[in-house]
Amino acid sequence: MAESTSQQPGAPRSTRSGPGIVLVSVYGLLALAATGRSVLQITEYFSRAPLAYVLSAVAAVIYIVATVALARGDRTSRRVALAAISVELVGVLVVGLASYLARSAFPDKTVWSHFGSGYGFVPLVLPVLGLLWLRRTASSPAADGTTSAAPDGTTQGSPEADGPGAAPSR
């Protein structure tokens, strides 16, 4: 059965439509890759770099949470996605920098080490795209047909703006 595309005015657009489908897919793929890598690293090589491998597992959990939250797309899920993706961005920046400054703590590549270079820098770009997508699909008065005030105090986009005393349109 097809999902209804009608929305209430002011309601956020779905995070799982249009480019959101690609975003959810990339998050899902990265969740699988990060989970697989962290499980292997923790079970086989944990003593070599415990902090790095635990952080890799944390990244995997964050990717799973972000994937599910973006795929669900309801109000609560949007908040969860915002939190997860924000933590992801901070994580990739902090771990990326730490992996250059404390090389001995990151002897092997992890998901976020070197800003995600082992994954084509997707871990660095993905949270930025995710946050932009959440912002773009958030409700906005201009997008749902309501009025907005212009700097001069007049309203734009309302039928009343064309009432008596309004300048004729050309």
C-alpha positions in Angstrom: 0.0 0.0 0.0 1.4 3.4 -0.9 2.2 5.9 1.8 0.1 9.1 1.8 2.1 12.1 0.7 -0.3 14.7 2.1 1.1 16.6 5.1 -0.4 19.0 7.6 0.6 22.6 7.1 3.8 23.3 9.1 4.6 19.6 9.5 8.2 18.6 8.6 8.8 16.9 5.3 9.8 13.3 5.4 13.5 12.6 5.9 13.1 9.4 3.8 12.0 11.0 0.5 14.1 12.2 -2.4 17.7 12.6 -1.5 16.8 11.3 2.0 16.6 7.8 0.5 20.2 8.0 -0.6 21.2 9.4 2.8 19.5 6.6 4.7 21.1 4.1 2.4 24.6 5.5 2.9 24.1 5.6 6.6 22.9 2.0 6.5 25.9 0.9 4.5 28.3 2.7 6.8 26.5 1.2 9.8 27.2 -2.3 8.4 30.8 -1.5 7.5 31.6 0.1 10.8 29.9 -2.7 12.8 31.8 -5.4 10.9 35.1 -3.6 11.2 34.7 -2.9 14.9 33.6 -6.4 15.7 36.7 -7.8 13.9 39.0 -5.3 15.5 37.7 -5.9 19.0 37.6 -9.7 18.8 41.0 -10.1 17.0 43.2 -7.2 17.9 41.8 -5.5 21.0 45.0 -5.4 22.9 46.7 -3.5 20.1 44.6 -0.4 20.4 41.6 -0.7 22.8 40.6 3.0 22.8 40.5 3.2 19.0 38.5 0.0 18.6 36.0 0.9 21.2 35.5 4.3 19.5 35.0 2.4 16.3 32.2 0.4 17.9 30.7 3.6 19.3 30.7 5.0 15.7 29.0 1.9 14.5 26.2 2.3 17.1 25.8 6.0 16.2 25.5 5.0 12.5 22.8 2.4 13.4 20.9 4.9 15.5 21.1 7.6 12.8 20.0 5.1 10.1 16.9 4.0 12.0 16.0 7.5 13.1 16.3 9.0 9.5 14.4 6.0 8.1 11.5 6.5 10.6 11.4 10.2 10.1 8.7 11.0 12.8 9.1 13.9 15.2 10.9 11.9 17.9 13.1 10.2 15.4 14.1 13.5 13.9 15.3 14.6 17.4 17.2 11.3 17.8 18.7 11.7 14.4 19.8 15.3 15.1 21.5 14.2 18.4 23.1 11.1 16.8 24.4 13.0 13.8 25.7 15.9 15.9 27.6 13.4 18.1 28.9 11.8 14.9 30.2 15.1 13.6 31.9 15.9 16.9 33.3 12.4 17.1 34.8 12.3 13.6 36.4 15.7 14.2 37.8 14.8 17.6 38.9 11.3 16.7 40.2 12.5 13.3 42.4 15.1 15.0 43.5 12.7 17.8 44.5 10.1 15.3 47.1 12.6 13.9 48.2 13.9 17.3 48.4 10.6 19.1 49.4 8.2 16.4 50.3 5.4 18.8 46.7 5.2 20.1 45.5 4.6 16.5 47.9 2.1 15.0 45.2 0.8 12.6 42.6 2.7 10.7 39.2 3.0 12.3 36.0 4.5 10.9 36.7 8.0 12.3 40.5 8.0 12.4 42.2 10.4 10.0 38.8 12.0 9.4 37.5 8.8 7.8 40.2 8.6 5.1 39.9 4.8 5.1 36.3 5.3 4.0 37.0 8.0 1.4 36.2 10.7 3.9 32.5 9.8 3.8 32.5 9.8 7.7 33.5 13.5 7.5 31.0 14.6 4.9 28.1 12.4 5.9 27.1 14.2 9.1 27.3 17.6 7.4 24.9 16.3 4.7 22.7 14.7 7.4 22.4 17.9 9.4 21.7 19.9 6.2 19.0 17.4 5.2 17.3 17.5 8.6 17.3 21.3 8.4 16.0 21.3 4.8 13.1 18.9 5.7 12.2 20.8 8.9 8.9 22.7 8.8 9.1 26.3 7.6 6.4 28.8 7.3 7.3 29.9 3.8 7.2 26.3 2.5 3.7 25.6 3.8 2.0 28.6 2.3 1.7 30.8 5.3 2.6 34.4 5.3 5.9 36.0 6.2 6.7 39.6 7.1 8.9 41.6 4.8 11.4 44.0 6.3 9.0 46.9 5.7 6.3 45.3 7.8 4.1 44.1 4.9 3.1 40.5 4.5 4.1 38.4 1.5 2.3 35.4 0.2 -1.1 36.2 1.7 -4.3 37.1 -0.2 -4.7 40.1 2.1 -1.6 41.7 0.6 -3.5 42.2 -2.6 -6.5 43.9 -0.9 -7.6 47.5 -1.0 -4.7 49.9 -1.1 -2.2 47.4 -2.4 0.0 48.3 -5.3 -1.2 46.9 -8.6 0.8 43.9 -9.9 2.5 44.3 -13.2 
